[in-house]
Structure formats: C-alpha cells, structure tokens
Amino acid sequence: MRRLSRRNLTLAVAGAGIVVSLLVATLLPVPYVILSPGPTLNTLGQQGPHHQPLIQIEGHHSYPAPGHLNLVTVSYQGGPGDPFNIFTALQAWLDPHDAVVPQAVLFPAGQTQQQVSTQNTKDMATSQQTATAAAFCQLGIKFTMQDTVVAVLKGYPAAGLLRSGDVITAVDGTPVTCRTGAGALIRAHPPGTPITLTVQRDGAAESLTVKTADVSGHAVVGIDVAESYRGFPFNVKINVGDIGGPSAGLMFALGIVDKLTGRNLTAGKFIAGTGELVSADGTVGPIGGIQQKMAGARDAGATVFLTPAANCPDTAGAVPSGLRLVKVSSLAGAVSALQALASGRGVPGC
C-alpha cells in the first residue's frame, strides 16, 4: 500500500477542510435581508388587470392628469422562512443598487413574515387615509380631524388628568385642525407654562389645566396621540395591489391634488419620489431603502426625485446619473417645488 507523503497528506486535509467549509457556507443561512429596487407605479396612471385609475375620485369632479408622479418601492429577499447563503449575500454586496442589512431591520425579533406583511398592509391603509386628509387640508376641503389620547406617560404632567380615549379638541382655546394638531399647539408654548386642554370625554366637553414639562427645549405634557379623520365630503380610492408600507404617502397626496385641481404638477417631467406623511398637516417623514428607491426611479425613466429632507444624508454618493434630487419636508413644499420646476425657478436639492 502506497503511503502519502507528509506534504500530500497536508494538502489532502486542507482540501477536505475547504470542501467542508464550502458546503457549510452553501447550506448555512445568514441572518440578513437583501434590499433591491422594486417596481414603480404612476399615481396618475392606471393599475391592475382592469386598468383602473390608481387614484379614483368618487363624488367630486376630477381632471385628467397627464404625466408621471411615480411612487417607488423596495423589494427584499430573505427573512424568516426564506433564508439565503453567504454566496447570495456576497453577490448582493457587489451590486451597487442592492443592500444587505440585518434581518432585524425588516423583521423585529419574534415576528414572522406574515405578521410583518399584515403590519405593512395596515401601514399602507393608514398612509392612504393620511394622504387624502393632507391633500384635502392643502386644498382647503373641510373634514373633521380628531387627536385621540392613546397613552398617558407616567411621571409627566398629564398623568392623572388625561385618560386614554380623551379627544383633544382645543389647546388654550385654539381649535385642533388639520393644519394645527394638538402636538403642534402644545409645542408652541414655552416649556414650563400651564396650558388648558379642551377634551371630549364620555360625550361631554371638559377643560383641564396642565403645566407643561421641558424635554429638550420643547413643551410636552406626556401623552401619545393618534390622529384620525371623519367626514370626508367625497371618496378617494387608491388601488396599489399588494404593495405595503407607509412610504408612498407623499406621492398619493400629490396625485390627489393634481387630479382635484388640474394643475398638471409634472409639467411634462417624469417625477418620482417617496416620503411618509406623518400628519394631515403634510409633514414628510424619512423612509427606508432610499438608495434602492432612487435606482428604481431612474430605471423607470424618472429625471426628478422628491426626497424627504431627513433622507438627504443617505443619498450621498448614490444618486444615479441623470436623476435630480429635490428636498422636501412637507406636502405644501413639494407642490411649491414642482411649480417652481415647471416655471424654471430654483428648488432646494440634497
């Protein structure tokens, strides 16, 4: 029997180790998720097999709205029940338009894909309601907004005075409206000063005096408030299929404004954008996956991309060639920026 030399034996052992390592790397899942550019949808266009308008106005005159005001999405691979190996992750790392992020970014500990999908569906429904409210508020169309207390924080001035379920209707006599919610009215006061809150409780109006606390220079009373809307004078239906999440709110609202006014906000340009509307006052909040969304927008043909102001730092070095970023922090600001672009005036960029 022929004996292996020490050198050949070492090579054989090393080779076996490499094979085992490759097998482990191939079979062992990694706790990451791959984010990629997803599809874009024109909020002024049609959607679905029956080619229905993505935004349908029912019970009110609307205008044909030409052009593109596209919402953008992010696709993902991985997550609970859908693992991938290290080689798939490395391939995504090498793609400039993909991102590999910890699984916990999309799937909090203990949540299944179904639970996350259900929450995304709820967030989408909320974003559509908020977009409708913000568009109506922008256009002066009347409806009722309610700020309802959902939690009272221990150790803060509101503890023992306000209750979950209280509806705040005014602050120091100034009514809560879509333009001035309860939070904004409270923060308008110097910290440490007393304020009077008018609330609806069990069907009756009450006035409660609360001394504000100082948190990072802002007046607070220690409550969490949920915003809801009643009395829309006509219906707005939004059809996006199985897309979820809250980040299309700004583009929905712009589409509604364009259809209700006939302003032709795009002025012939291919506009895309993103941004969560956090309130009926039109405040635009940051979103995730901004780099993938920019890439998806440019691939679809967009030349202008409406970008939440808070996301501007995340765009550095990742803006696709031919795509102009326009920084927005509110629905009103986005409308003004589009009107400025149409007339050739300057707009804020990232």
N, C-alpha and C positions, 0 to 999 in steps of 0.2 A: 504494500500500500504506500502510495506516494505521500510524503509529509509536506505540508505547507511551510514555506519559509516564514520567518517572523514578519517580514515586510508584507508578504501576501496575506498573511493572517490579519495583520493590522488593517490592510485595505478592505478585506472582506468584512471585518467587523464594522469599520466605518461606513462601508456601503450599505450594510444591513441597517445601521442606525439612521442613515439618510432616508432609506425606503420607509422605515417605520415612522420617521418624522413627517415625511410627505403624506403618508396615509393618515396620520393623526391630524395634520393640517387640513387635509381634504374632508375628513369626516367630522372634525370637531367644530361646532358652530361658534361664531363670535358674537358678543353682546352689543352689536352695533346695528344701525339702520342706515341705508343708503338713500340720500335725497337726490332727486333728479328733476329737471324741468318737466312740468306737466302740461296738459292741454290748456289752451286759452279759449275763452268764449266772449263773443261780442255782445255786450249788454244791449246794443241797439239792433241786434240781428235776430235770427231765428234759431230754435233749438228743438232737438228731438225728431223722431221719425215723421211726425205730422207737421213739422216745420212751423210750430207755433212761435210767436214772438217770445223772446226770453223774458221781456218785461211786458206784461199786459195791463193796460189801464181799462178798468170797467166802471161805467157810470159817470165818466167825465171825458170831455173832448181831449184828444191827444193828437200829436203831429207826427208825420213820418220823419224819422230821424236817420239821415244818411251817415255814412262813415263808420269808424271803429272807436269804441270805448271798451277795450277788452279787459276783462278780469283775467288773472293769471293764477296758476295752481302749481303745486309741487307734488310729484309722485314719489312714493317710497317703496323700498324693498327691505324685507326683514321684519323683525318684531316677534312677539310671542306666537309660536306655532308656524313661523315662516323663516327659519334660520338660514344663514349662508356661511360659507367658509372663508378662511383668510385670503384665499386667492381672489375670490369675488370682491372682497373688501379692497385688496391691493389694486385690482383693476379699476375700481371706482375712485380710489385715491389719485390715480394717474389721469383721470378725466377732469379737465378744468371746470366743467359745468356740474359735476357731481360733488356731493359732500358726504362724508362718513361721520356720523355722530353717534354718541352713546344711545343705546336703546331707550334709556330713561327719559331722553328729551321728548320722545313722542309717546312713550308708554310708561306712565308712572308705575312704581313698584306695585305688583299685585293686580294690575289691570290687564284684561285680555284685549285682543284686537277688537272683539265685538263690543266691549264696553267703551273703548276709545272711539269706535265708529259711531256708536249711539250718541256719545257726547258731541262729536263733530256734527252730527245731524242736528242736534239741538242748537249748537252754536250757529249753524247756518240759518236756521229758522229765526233765531234772535237777531242775527245780522240783517236779515231781510226786513224785519219789523222796524229795527232802528234806522235802517236806510230810508224806509218810507217816511218815518217820523222826521228824520233830518231833512229830507227833500221837502216835505210839507212845511217844516219850520223855515227853511231857506226861502220858500216862495210865499210865506205868509198865509198858508192854508190852515184853517183853525182845526184843532183837535185837543183832546184833554190828555195831559201828561200827569202821571202820579209818581211821587217819590215815596216808596213804602219802606219803613224800617224793617230790616230782616235780621238784625243782630244789634245788641247793645253791649259795648265792651266794658268789662269790669274795670274799676279804678278810674273811669273817666266821668266827666260831669253829668252825662246823660243817664248814668246808671241809677236806677231807682225812680227816674222821672219818665223816660220814654220806654215804650214796650215794642216788642216785635209785632208788626201789623199796623202800627200807627202810620197814618198817611200825612206827611208834612205838606201843607198847602201854602204856607207863607213863612217868611223869616223877617221879623221886625216890620210886619205889615206889607212887605213886598211879596207879591204872589209868586209861587213857583210856576215857571213856564218852560217851554222847550228851549228857550234861549238862556234862562237863568234857573238852573236846578237848585235844589236845596243845598248841595255841597258848595256850589259856587257862591251862593248867597251867604253861607256861614263863613267861608274863607275870606269874604270881602270885609269882614270885621277885624279890628286889631285883636290879637290874641290876649286873653285875659279879661275881655269885656263881656258883660251879660247881653244875651240876646233873647228875644221872645219868639218861640216857635208856635205857630198855629197848626194844630193837628186834628185830623178826623179820627176819633176813637169810638168804636162800637156805635157808629152812626151819629155821633154828636161831636161838635167842634169844641176844642179845648185850647187854652193858651198856657204855655209852660215857659217859664223863665229859666234859662240855663247859662251859667258862666262858662265861657269858652276856655279851653286849655291851649297851651302853646306847644306845638310839635313842629320842630324845625322851622320856626318862624311863622307857622300857619295856625289860624284859629280852627280848632276842632272841638267837637262835643263827645266823640266816641261812639259813633253809630255806623253801621253798614246799611246802605240804602240801595234798593233795586228800583230801576226806572221801568215804567210800563206805560202803555198808551191805549186810550179809548176814544171812540167817536170819530174815527177816520171818516170823512164825508163820502168817500168812494173807495173802491177796491183797487189794490195793486197786487198782481200775481207775478211771481218770479219763478221761472222754470229752469233749473240747472241740473236736473238729473240727480246722480248720486254723489255730486260734489259736496263736501262738508267743510266745516270750519268757519271762522268769523272774518277772514281777511278780505273778503270781496265787498264789504260794506260800502266803502267809498265809491267803487265803480257802479254798484247798484244805484246809489243815490244820484250820481251824475247822470246815469241813464234815465232815471225817473225825471230829473229836472229837464233834461233835453227833450224828452217825449211830451212833457206837460207845457213846455214853453216854445218849442220850435226854434230854439236859439242856434242850432247847429254848432254845438260846442267844439266839434272836432275841426271845423273849417277845412276839411279835406285832408287832414293829417291822420295818420294811424296812431292813435293814442292807446296806450295800455297803462295799467297801474295797479296798485294794491294799497291796502290800509284798512284797519279795523275802525269802524265808527263806534266810539265808546259811549256816546250820548247823543240825544236828539239835537243838541246844540251844534253837532257836526264836528266835534273834536276827533282828530285822526290819531289813532294809536299805532305803535310799531307791530310788525308781524315777523314770522319766522321764514326762513328759506329765501331771503331777498335775492341772493346771487342766482339761485336756480330760476326764480321768477323773472329776473332780468333776461337771462339767457332764453327762456321760453318765449318771452315777449318779442325779443329781437328775431328769433327763428320764425315767428309768426308774421313778421313784417313791420313791427312797431318801430317808430323812429323817436317817439316821445314816451317817457315812462314816469308816471306820477309816483313819487317816493315819499313815504312818511318821514318827516324830519328826523325822528329818533333813529331811523334806519340808515341815515346818510353815512355815518362812520363805517357801517358794514359793507358799503359798496366800493370802498377804496380798492383800486387795482383790479376790480372785477367787472367793470362796465363794458359790455360788448361794443365793438366798433359800430358806429352809426346810430347809437342809442343815446338820446339826450335825457338826462335826469332833471326832473322838476320837483323841487322840495315843497311838500305841502304839510300843513298841520291842522287844516280844517276843511270842511266841505266848501265854505264860502271862499277860502283861499284858493282851493282847486278850481272853482268856477272862474274866479278872477284871473288865475294864471292861464287858463285855457282861452279866455277872452283876450288876454294880453298877447298870447302866441298868435292868435288869429289876426291881430292888428299889427304884428311885428314889433311889439314892445318887449322889453326885457322881463325875464321871470327869474325867481330865485332857483339856483341849482345846488346840487350836493357838492 
